[in-house]
Amino acid sequence: MTENNRYHFLDSSRGIAAFIVLMAHTIKTFSPTFFQSSFSFLWDSEAAVLYFFILSGYVLTESIRTERLTPSSYFNFSAKRICRIYPAFLIVLILSFLLYPLFNSPVNGWLQEYWQKLPTSFDVIKQSILIARIPNEPAGRILPHDWTLSIEILISLALPILAWISKRSSWLVVVMTYVLVKTLPIDSFIFDFAIGVFISTKKDYLISVWKKMNLLGHGFIILFAIILTQISKLLPDYSGQIETFMIHSKSWGLGILLISLISSIRVQKFLTNKFLMLQGKISYSFYLVHLIIIGILFKWQPELSVISAFILCFSASFLLSVLLYNSVEKRWSQVGKKCFSGTKGQ
């Protein structure tokens, strides 16, 4: 997918999801009581991360939907994903190691389970290998939130195969991943990627169905999707059974919301303003740096009000992400495109 025809509104939606993650972590750190309030659905970081995975499945499938699956195209696709994910991650990992004394050993709050052990250079080397997590538990890692990157890398390697299956039977890829998650010890997040793959494959049909509905129908569908994202909270006594059956109940609702997004010109126009598009472009770097910024601020100013903390964390994360995106992320993405031009996948 080239810069000229990429979906800027999807970038913006990814940026909003990254913003929600930062908001959730900031509130959880500086105002844990408010974090558990009835407004918590506004900063649902779990839903935001699941949306990352669904959107990756959709966008990556879109980028290779006209490509034939061959060893060469698979290699090029995988190489581009590595160029897209690894360089910025390694820079943030190394900088976090060097700055570790500024945020280590939090004395209270949910961050207390992280950053208690002084890492070594060898730890940095081990933790740089995302596809083999050593250690696996976030509590033992310099970047506790990098578990999502490991999932992104590993499932990206399987995505061309999922897309190939979906071309032949769009429903099969969903049913197959559902059965695999239920019967084999594989990561359940592959199901979220499969939802995105399915939406990409059935995009034209899904958009046509959406356009046949009236405004009331759209409202009902969106309300239903929102209810699905909160169904486990609405029915806490049955949350275990719901999640067992649906794998990730939020993902079903998020998938419907993604369908509404790709079908609604009005929403797309709203999302294609300059600030949201910039937030979308830097969203990966933003996600990488935000927790370290929160950790530094909390260690030195733990009594800061949640509003002040949020303003400072967002501003610092935004500015640092713009720098990281332009100096590292963007350049290495261009390197990937230039060196591995056999596929358009990003």
N, C-alpha and C positions, 0 to 999 in steps of 0.2 A: 504494500500500500504506500504510494508515494506521498510526499508532502502536499502535493496539489489536490489529491483526492481523498485524503484521510478524513475521518469523521471528527471534526474539531469538537462537536458537542459531546462525543463520547469521552474525549480527553477531559472536558470540563466536568463531566459526571464523575470521572475517576478522581479529579482534583477535589470535588466536594466530599467524596468518600474519605480521602486522605485528611481533609479538614475535620471530618467527624471523628476520626481516630485521634487526632491531636486534641480535640475538644474533650473527648472521653478521658484520655489519659491525664490531661491537665486537671479536670474536675475531680477525677478519682484521687489525684495526688494532693491537691490543695483544699478540697472540700468533699471528703468521702461521704459525709451525710447527705449532701445535696446530690451526689452521684447516684444514690439509691432512691431518690425522690420519684414522684409520679411522672416527672418530665424526662426520665431516663431514656425513653424511646427516641428522644431527639439526639442523643449521643450514643447510639447503639454501635459500638465499635465492632462487635461480632458481625453484624449485618454488613458493615462497611467492608470488612475483610472478605466476607463471602462474595460481595459484589465485585471486588477486585478479581477473584477467581473466575466468576461467571463472565465478566467482561473480557478477561484474557482469553477465555475459550472462544468467545464470540469474535473478537478482533483478530486473533491469530488465525482462526478458520477463514474469516473474510480475506485475510491477506494471502492465503494459499488456495482459495477455492477453485481457481482456474488452473492450478498447477497439477501436473501428474506426480504421483508419489514414486520416486525413484531413489536409489541410494545417493545420487548426487544432490537431488533436491532436499532430501532429508538431512544430509550433512550441512548444506548451506543454511537451511532453516535453523538447525541446532547451533551452528557457529554464530549466527546473527543473534540468537537469544543469549548466548554467552557474552557476546560483545555488548549487548544491551543491559545485562544485569550485573555482571561481575566487576567491571572497572570502578563504577561509583561505589559499589559495596565494599571493595577492597580499600578504597581511599577512606571511607568513613570508618571502617574497622581499624585501620592503622591510626587514624587521627584519634579515635576513641581510646585506643590503647595508650597513646602518648598523653592524652588528657585525663586518663583514668583517675588520678588523685583529685580532680575537680568534682567528681560525682560519685566516688565509691563509698561504700558503707553507709547507706541511708539508715537512720536510726529509728524511723517509724514509718507507718503507712504501708501501702501495698508494694512500694519499691524496695522495702526492706528485704524481700526474698532475693533480690538481685545484687550483684556487684559487691559481694562480701569477701571474695577471694581475690588477691592480687594476681593478675594474669602475667604470664611470661611470654617471651617472644615465640616460644614453641606453641603456646596456646593460640597465638594469633595465626600461626601457620595451620594448625589443626582446624581452627574455626573458619579459615578461609575456604575450606573445602565444603561447600554447601551441600553437595549431593551425598556426603557422608558426614553426618553431624557428630562431632566429637568435641565436647559432650553433647548429648541430645537434648537434655533438659535446659530450658531457657535460663534457669537460675544460675547455671554454670557458664553462661556465655557473656561476652563483652557487649554484644548487641542482642538482648533477649528477644527482640521482635523479629529476628532474622529467620525464624522458623517458616514464615510465609514465603521467603525467598527460596528456601529449600524446596518447598512444595511447588513453587512456580517453575523452578528449574527442572525438577524431576518430571512433573506432569507435562511440561512443555516438550520434553523428549518423546512423550507418548502421543502428543496432540496430532501430529500429521497422520498417525494411524487412526485415531478417533475420527478425524475429518474424512479420511478415506472410507471408513466404514459408514459414516453418516451420509456420504454421497450416494451410497447404495441403498441404505435404509436409515432414514433420519431417526425413526423411533428405536431402531435396533441399538444405536449407540447409547441411548438413555437406559433402555432395559438392560443391556449388557453390563454397563457400569454399575447399575443398581444391584444386579445379581452378584457381580464380582465383589462389591463392597460387603454384601450380606453373607457371602460364603467363603471369602478368602481374606487373609490378614493384610489387606492393602489399604492405603490411605483413603479415607472417606471423601476427601476433598476432590478426588478425581470426578466424583459425581457432579460437583459444582461446575467444573470445566466442561463436562459433557452437556450440561444445560446450555451453556454458551455455544457449544458446537451445534447443538440441535437448533437453537434459535437462528444461527447463521445459515444453516442449510435450508430451513423452512422460512427464511426471512420474507420472501416475496408473498408467500401464501399468508403468513401471519399479518403482514401489513395490509393486504387486501381485505382480510377479515376485519381488522381494526377500522378501516375506512368505511366499511359497510355499516358500522354501528353509529348510532346517534350520540349526542352529548351525554344523555342519561346512561346509556350503555357504557360509555367510557368511564363515567364516574363510578358506576357499580363495579367495573373490573378493577379500577385502581383501589377502591375501598376494600374489595376482596383481597387484593394483593397485600395491602397494608395489614389486614387482619392476619393473613398467613405469616407475615414477618413477626407478629406478636402473639401467635396462637399459643405458644408454650407458656407465656406469661398470663394470658387470659384464662387458660385452663391449667393451672399449676399442678393440680392433682393428677393430671393425665400427661404431663410434659414428657415423662420418661417413655411412655408408649408412643406418643406423637413423634418424638425424635427417633425412636427405634424404627418406626414404620417409614417416616419421610426422610430419614438420614439427617438432613438439615432443613427443618421446616421453613426457616427464613429464606432459603434459596429458592423455594417454589414461588414465594411472593416477589422476591427480587428479580427472578426471571420474567415474571409478568410485567414488572415495572420497566425492565429493559425493553421488552416488546413494545410497551406504550411509548417509550422514549424514541425508538427507531421509527415509530409510526407517526409521531406527532410533529408536524412542521413548526407549530407554535412553540413548543418546548425547545426544539432544536434551535430556533432563532434566539430564544431567551438565553440559552447556554453558550451561544457563540458571541459573547462579548469579550473584549480583550483581556480583562482581568481574569475571568473564569478560564479562558483558554490558556493563559499563562500559568495559572494555578494547576491546570491539567497537565501541561507540559512538564512542570517541575514536580509533579505529584510523587514520582518514585524517589527522587532525592529528598523531597519533603518528608516522606515516610521514613526514610533511612535516618535522618538527623533528628527528628522531633523528640524522640524519647531521651536522647542524650542531653538536649537542651533543657528538657523538663528536669532531668536528674541534676544538672548543674545548678539550676535555679532553686530547686527544692533543698539542696544541700546548704546553700548559702543564704537563702531567704525563705525558710520553711513557713514563716508566719504571714507570708504575703497573701493578700486577698485573692480569691479565685479569679476575679475579673482582671486585676492587675497582672496576675500570673499568666492568664490566657493571652492578654495583649502582648506581653513580653515574649512568651514562647512562640506565638504565631509570628510575630515580627522577625524574631531571630531565625526561626526555622525557614521563613519565606526568603529572607535575604541570603541566607547561607545556601538554600536550595537553588536559587537563581544562579549563584556563583558556581555551585557544583554541576548544575545542568549544563551551563555554557562552557565550562572548562573541561569537563570530563564526560558526562553522560551523552551530550549531543555529539561530541567529537568521536567517541567510540562507536556510537550508533552509525555515524557516517562511515567510519572505517569498516564496520560490518557490512554495510550496503555496498561499499566499493570493492571489498575483497571477496564477498560471497554473494554475487549478483545472480546466481542461478535461480533464486526464489525471491519473491517480494515480501516474505514474512519479516516482521520487525522483531 
